[in-house]
Structure formats: C-alpha cells, structure tokens
Amino acid sequence: MRRLVVVAVLAACGSTTKPMSTPVAVAHVSVTVIDPAASLEIASEEVTFPAGANTVPGTLVRPATGGPYAAVVLMAGSGPTDRDWNSPLIPSKNGSAKLLAEALAKRGLVVLRFDKAMVGANKSSITGATTFDIYRDEGQGALAYLRTRREVAPAALFLAGHSEGGIHATRVALVEGDHVAGLVLLSAGGRSMRDIMLSQLETQLRAAMPQQADAELASLGTAFNDFLAGKPVDPTKVTAIRPLQQLVGAVVNPATATLSRGLIGFETAPAVAQLHVPVFVYNGQKDIQVDPEKDAKVLAAAAGTHATLFLAPDADHVLKHEDKTLAQLRGNLVQTQTDYNSPSRSLDDATVNALVGWLRDHTPH
C-alpha cells in the first residue's frame, strides 16, 4: 500500500464581517511605464499598516528611484504560509513571493506582500467567532497603505492572490470595485476548497488504498457537508486514517470553525463573475494542487470578456520552472512539495513574462 500524503491544508484565523470603507476617487497622475526588459535597481523595506484593530507587518519592494509606479498587493496562500511563501511545513526559504516581488520591482512596479493573520510576524488574535473577513480587511489595509506612498500611482493598484489567496484577493476586489485596476489569480481554485480538498484526496486515496477509496471519500464528503451545515463533526468517527483525522480536525476545530466554514464553502468563480475589472487567470500545467481545466479555465470563463488566461507549460503550483512530468510529480508528493522552495529552483520565465506583460497592458496611463 502506498503512503498516503495529505497535501490539502487550511489557514487558521479570521476577524470582522463589515468591510472597510472603500476609497474615494483619486486624482489621476501619470504612471511610469512598466518595462518587461528592464532590470532596475530595487529597494526593500519593512513596513506595517493597520487592518481594523490589527497591525499587519509586511515588506514593500520598489524601484530604488523614480515613479510613480503601478503597484501590486500580493496575498499568500493557505496554511502557515508567510509573506515570502515560506512555510514551516516546507524545508528551505526560497519562497516564490519574494522572488516574484523582486522580479516585478526590477521591471517597474511596487509590490507589497505581508504576513497574514497569525502567520509569521503577524500576531493578530482570533476567537471562535472570528471570520475569514480578516483576510479581506488585510487586503484593503494594504491597498490603503499603498495609496499613501509617494512612489505609487494610486489609480494603478492591482490585487494578486496565490492559491487560497485568490479567494481573499477576489473578495477585496468585490469591495473595492473600480478602485483597483485589476485582479491577478495565481494558481487559484475555480472550485470551492471543499471540492478541491476532496479532489486532491481522491487522487491519493485511489493510488494508496483503492479498495477503501470510495468509502473514505463518501465519509469525508458527508463530514464536510455536515460541518458546512453547522453540525458537529468528530474526526475519529469520519475515518480511522490518522492523517485524514488530522485534516478533518483542522477544518472543524472549534477555535477556528467560523473562519473555516466560510473559507471552504466559498465559491470563487461566481464571485469573479461579478467583477468588472480585468482579470489575469494563471495556472502552471505542472500544478499538482489545482487543475488548469477544473480551476483556471472555470475562473476565466466566469470573468468572461474581462479575462486573460495563461497556462504555463512548465510551471508548478508555486510558479517555479519544473522539468519533471506531471506523472513524476504526482508519483512522489512528499518530494514534490519538499522541492517547492529548494534553493536551486527559480521562477518560471514564461510565467513572469506573461504576468509583467499583462500588468503593463492593463496599467492606466
């Protein structure tokens, strides 16, 4: 029997339910043109900004001189993933968010990335009543902070969310409306997190224990449905498999249940369909966590005429270049995830070029 590896993870924490106020219209200023061929000198600084009653720590990276520039708020994915997309669950510190922020800054953008609630240096507290609106509030706080920076053109702000961060960036975009220039969805789910988790687990269960897979999946599906309906769920009665008990326990944990319930049930595609700003939908075709067909293409279809879809042939879930085949990557999930932040790996050039080109083409001038 093959070892079962649970790759689906959830973030933990949340906050208020009332959106922060949307910004008033800003005076137009000319924006420095993004240059895909540039390699500007850049500067990074540690910053903080308020989000409701909380203080959020982040890193702002920008061209060392000049401006004003278009700017991007970069929102991280699930679990204990910090502003650089490093995680205590993954060895080494070659996080893609830091690499991406610096790559964009060298081409003429300002990028703000930050530790989300209860991750890294962000010490925001939670209660059992906390909701996943805290992430929306943090995104709005980041935008508000960028509007105070002299290097930033306030009419040229973009939101970018990676993986689960796509949910939060989309929710910020819904509140901000045309106060943002566009939305970037990087390896984001077009299905609910409930459905993505079950899909990930189905692949693993059918490979590791084919005779038990149907029964395990049925029990997990019922458990998630009961949880979404507000019913109590005992992980030990859902499954006898310890890693699955741990996953279910993380989802239904009473300390974060209000947040998790909103998060795993949220449908991103219908929300994207409500937007009226340009949307860049990206997926690597070597992604083992979300699916180009079931997720990226669904999001692009939802965005309709506002969408640009880019599928990178040789990129993985964290936007890095990957030479292995998808079958090889799926054949050793532990090693695949361990390699996400390997020091020897770099961002996929086609990915960076496509994103920079889209940002250039959709920056208001």
Sequence and secondary structure as in RCSB ss.txt:
>XXXX:A:sequence
MRRLVVVAVLAACGSTTKPMSTPVAVAHVSVTVIDPAASLEIASEEVTFPAGANTVPGTLVRPATGGPYAAVVLM
AGSGPTDRDWNSPLIPSKNGSAKLLAEALAKRGLVVLRFDKAMVGANKSSITGATTFDIYRDEGQGALAYLRTRR
EVAPAALFLAGHSEGGIHATRVALVEGDHVAGLVLLSAGGRSMRDIMLSQLETQLRAAMPQQADAELASLGTAFN
DFLAGKPVDPTKVTAIRPLQQLVGAVVNPATATLSRGLIGFETAPAVAQLHVPVFVYNGQKDIQVDPEKDAKVLA
AAAGTHATLFLAPDADHVLKHEDKTLAQLRGNLVQTQTDYNSPSRSLDDATVNALVGWLRDHTPH
>XXXX:A:secstr
              B SS                 TT    EEEEEEEEEETTEEEEEEEEEESS   EEEEEEE
  SSS  TTS  TTSSS   HHHHHHHHHHHTTEEEEEE  TTSTT      TT BTHHHHHHHHHHHHHHTT T
TEEEEEEEEEEETTHHHHHHHHHHHHGGGSSEEEEES  SS HHHHHHHHHHHHHHHH TTTHHHHHHHHHHHHH
HHHTT    HHHH S HHHHHHHHHHH TTTHHHHHHHHH  HHHHHTT  S EEEEEETT SSS IIIIIHHHH
HHHGGGEEEEEETTB TTSBB  S HHHHHHTHHHHHHGGG TT  B HHHHHHHHHHHHHHS  
